[in-house]
Amino acid sequence: MRWRGESTNFVAVTEPLGRVLVVDDDEVIRQLIAVNLQLEGFEVATAVDGQDCLEKVGEVAPDVITLDVMMPRLDGWVTAIRLREEPATAHIRVVMITARAQEHDVRRGHEIGVDAYVTKPFDPNQLIQTVRKLAAVSR
């Protein structure tokens, strides 16, 4: 039913919650994270490993990077260190995602300067909330 004078031309204007670069060598996990973040309202780009991340980060200009630790070519540890060393990327929030949950791994992440540490298997809602908080801080 339409009312007289009712406009049918609605334009949704929503600003994305932020831009996220999802880095994981496992395609299933990479897509799981990407889809969940997109559904939440984030713009998402993906990279298959640390080297791919470093090559794309300037173009993507993410607010947050989710970064797997164990990857070929360039692992998450080295990638995070290089992101922190480079002035153009040092401000980007980094979430390490890994199956390595030992205390020394968590400590190493904090020493490198990562902003959050999520262990696999993870709850997608927990990851979304973590990314949401970090994206809000960086904007």
N, C-alpha and C positions, 0 to 999 in steps of 0.2 A: 504494500500500500504506500502511495506517495501523497504527501500533503502539498497543497498548492503553494508554489514558491519555494519548495524544498530543493536544494541543490543536490545533484547527484554526482558532482565532480569533486571528490575528496582527494587530497594529496597528503599522504603521510610524510611528515618531515621529522625524521629522527636522526640524531647524530649517533654514530657508532660509539660504543663504550671505549674503544681504543683499538689499536692495531697490534696484533700478536704474530710473532714468527714462531712456528711450531717446528722443532728440530728433533727428528727421531729417525733412525735407520729402518725401523719396523713400520712398514706401510700401514698395517692394521691399526697400530697404536697412534701413528701420526694422523690418520684419518679420523679415528675416534676422538682425539683431542680437538682436531680442527672443526669437526661437525658440531661438537658440543659447544665450543666457543662461538661458532657462527650462529647457532640457534639462540645463544644468549645475547647476541647483538654486537659481537666483535668482528672487525675485519681481520681475516686470517690469511697468512701466506705460510708456505711450508718449505722445509729444507731437509735433505736426506742424510746429512751428516754435518760435522763441524765446519769442514771446508766450504761446503755449500752455504752454510749459514753466514760465514764471513764474506763470501762473495755476494750474497743477497742483502745483507743488513743495511747497506747504504741506500739501496734502491727502495727497500720496504719501509725503512724508518719506523721500526716497531716501538711501541711503548713498553712491551714485555716480550721476552723470549722464553719459551719453555724448551729446556735443553736436556736431552738424554745424556747419560754419562758414557755408556759403552757403545761406541760407534766406530766404524772403519774410517780410514784416512786421518781424521782428526777427532779425538774423543772430546767429551763434554768438558773435562777439566781444562785441557789446553785451550779449547774454544773460549771458555769463560775467562781465563787469564788474558787471552788476546783481546777480548771485548773490553775488559777493565783497563788494559794498558793503553788502548787507543782513545785519545780525547773525544773523538767523534762518537764513540759508542759506550764510553764509560758510564754514562748516566742511565742507560737502558736497564730496566729491571729484569733480573734473571731468576727463573724458577728451574732448579735442577730436578729432573725426574729420573729415578733410578731404582733398580732392585737392590742396590747396595745400601743397606740400612745400618751398617755398623757405625758406632759412635765416631770413629776416626774419619769416616767418610763425611759425616755431617760436619764435623769440625773443620775438615779440609775445605768444604764448601763455604763455610763462614769465613775462613781465612782468605779465600780467594775473593770474597765479597759478593757471593750470590745472595739474593734477597729472600729466597724461600727454598725449602728442600722437601720434595714430595716423594714418598717411596711407593714402588710398585708392589703389589697391585694397589691402585689408588681409586678412591671414590671420585667419579667425574664431578660431582657437585662440590666436593672439597677443592678440587683443582680450579673449578670455575670461580669459587669464592676467593681463592688465593690470587688468581689472575685479576679478578675484579678489583680487589684492594690495591694491588700493585699498580694497576693501570690508573686508578683514581689518584694515587699519590704522584704519579709521573706527569699528570696533566695540569 
